[in-house]
Amino acid sequence: MLNALFVCVHNAGRSQMAAALFNHLCQRKGLPFRADSAGTAPGNAVNPAAVEALRELGIELSQAKPKALTQELADSAERIITMGCGVDAESCPAKFLVTEDWGLDDPAGLPIETVRRIRDEIRARLEALIAELEGNDR
């Protein structure tokens, strides 16, 4: 089973949406891939707009809790993807992890319409990633 890890600074929006969407899409396709998420400076709670944006797709995120990036989490992942470091460049996980960075806007404090756009961009990138992983898995 391939493990992916989505990382951002606060683990409250982008990385939470990415992990939940990745797991949902892979489960629907019956693929042996799973994802987790973490942050370098985890927030206190998941962004309510991120919860709402995923609920609109039938994915429940209300019980998710931000968690810290650990060496164990990083070591367990075959693929580590950071979400963008515009929030706090000093805490940017891409500085100390071998990753690919998607450079996504941080949804913190943004209206639901903007969070939906970020969610949809995450989904499009995830669909491309899953297609790539499917091709490599054969």
C-alpha positions as MATLAB code, in Angstrom:
seq = 'MLNALFVCVHNAGRSQMAAALFNHLCQRKGLPFRADSAGTAPGNAVNPAAVEALRELGIELSQAKPKALTQELADSAERIITMGCGVDAESCPAKFLVTEDWGLDDPAGLPIETVRRIRDEIRARLEALIAELEGNDR';
ca = [
       0.000    0.000    0.000;
       1.315    3.433   -0.926;
       1.164    6.083    1.795;
       1.031    9.767    0.950;
       1.518   12.582    3.449;
       0.105   16.051    2.878;
       1.841   18.710    4.957;
       1.261   22.381    5.611;
       2.077   24.679    8.475;
      -1.123   24.563   10.548;
      -2.695   21.300    9.293;
      -6.031   23.044    9.481;
      -7.125   23.506    5.861;
      -5.259   22.489    2.714;
      -3.503   19.385    4.029;
      -6.643   18.191    5.826;
      -8.724   18.607    2.662;
      -6.062   16.906    0.538;
      -5.774   13.822    2.777;
      -9.543   13.406    3.135;
     -10.164   13.886   -0.604;
      -7.292   11.536   -1.534;
      -8.641    8.800    0.760;
     -12.187    9.309   -0.545;
     -11.164    9.159   -4.215;
      -8.914    6.115   -3.709;
     -11.555    4.266   -1.712;
     -14.160    4.901   -4.430;
     -11.755    3.420   -7.001;
     -10.752    0.533   -4.742;
      -7.095    1.586   -4.849;
      -4.562    0.486   -2.221;
      -3.413    4.017   -1.427;
      -3.975    6.037    1.741;
      -3.027    9.461    2.991;
      -2.465   11.275    6.233;
      -1.809   14.933    6.967;
       0.236   16.921    9.428;
       1.618   20.378   10.140;
       4.850   21.902   11.338;
       2.992   24.243   13.724;
      -0.471   22.647   14.069;
      -3.430   24.874   14.735;
      -6.071   24.302   17.384;
      -8.854   23.162   15.057;
      -9.631   22.435   11.430;
     -10.831   25.497    9.503;
     -14.671   25.445    9.560;
     -14.753   26.587    5.913;
     -12.633   23.551    4.937;
     -15.048   21.306    6.846;
     -17.989   22.896    5.008;
     -16.305   22.743    1.590;
     -15.730   18.987    1.962;
     -19.164   18.369    3.464;
     -20.574   19.742    0.190;
     -18.866   16.761   -1.503;
     -20.190   14.281    1.052;
     -16.858   14.009    2.908;
     -16.949   14.493    6.657;
     -14.003   16.333    8.177;
     -15.608   17.675   11.369;
     -13.887   15.134   13.637;
     -10.392   15.770   12.210;
      -7.816   17.371   14.460;
      -4.604   19.149   13.418;
      -1.512   17.155   14.327;
       2.199   17.691   14.352;
       4.509   16.416   11.676;
       6.727   13.735   13.184;
       9.697   11.850   11.824;
       7.621    8.671   12.045;
       4.892   10.154    9.814;
       7.478   11.366    7.310;
       9.269    8.004    7.309;
       5.999    6.122    6.695;
       5.214    8.103    3.521;
       6.372    7.198    0.042;
       5.124   10.570   -1.211;
       5.254   13.836    0.768;
       3.464   16.833   -0.691;
       3.495   20.265    0.894;
       0.599   22.579    0.226;
       2.394   25.928   -0.006;
       4.427   28.006    2.392;
       2.872   31.448    2.168;
       1.544   31.346    5.742;
       4.752   31.143    7.724;
       7.926   30.728    5.726;
       9.941   29.940    8.870;
       7.730   26.896    9.539;
       7.587   25.762    5.917;
       7.926   21.960    5.844;
       9.550   22.063    2.407;
      12.669   23.481    4.049;
      13.506   20.202    5.772;
      11.623   17.486    3.878;
      12.201   16.129    0.409;
       8.840   17.050   -1.038;
       6.956   18.389   -3.939;
       5.124   21.639   -3.218;
       1.754   22.497   -4.705;
       1.900   26.211   -3.782;
      -1.763   26.466   -2.809;
      -3.327   29.505   -1.173;
      -4.032   29.175    2.548;
      -7.800   29.113    3.189;
      -7.482   30.575    6.695;
      -9.915   33.431    7.117;
     -11.131   33.304    3.514;
     -14.797   33.148    2.448;
     -16.312   29.788    1.532;
     -16.310   30.690   -2.185;
     -12.512   30.995   -2.121;
     -12.155   27.826   -0.036;
     -14.238   25.995   -2.651;
     -11.805   27.155   -5.343;
      -8.862   25.887   -3.288;
     -10.725   22.603   -2.658;
     -11.370   22.179   -6.372;
      -7.716   22.874   -7.197;
      -6.677   20.263   -4.627;
      -9.114   17.774   -6.125;
      -7.788   18.323   -9.663;
      -4.211   17.824   -8.492;
      -5.219   14.714   -6.540;
      -6.948   13.196   -9.555;
      -3.752   13.685  -11.582;
      -1.651   12.228   -8.742;
      -3.924    9.188   -8.421;
      -3.806    8.594  -12.178;
      -0.001    8.742  -11.993;
       0.081    6.353   -9.027;
      -2.291    3.950  -10.769;
       0.056    3.893  -13.750;
       3.066    3.195  -11.508;
       1.204    0.494   -9.573;
       0.696   -1.759  -12.579;
];
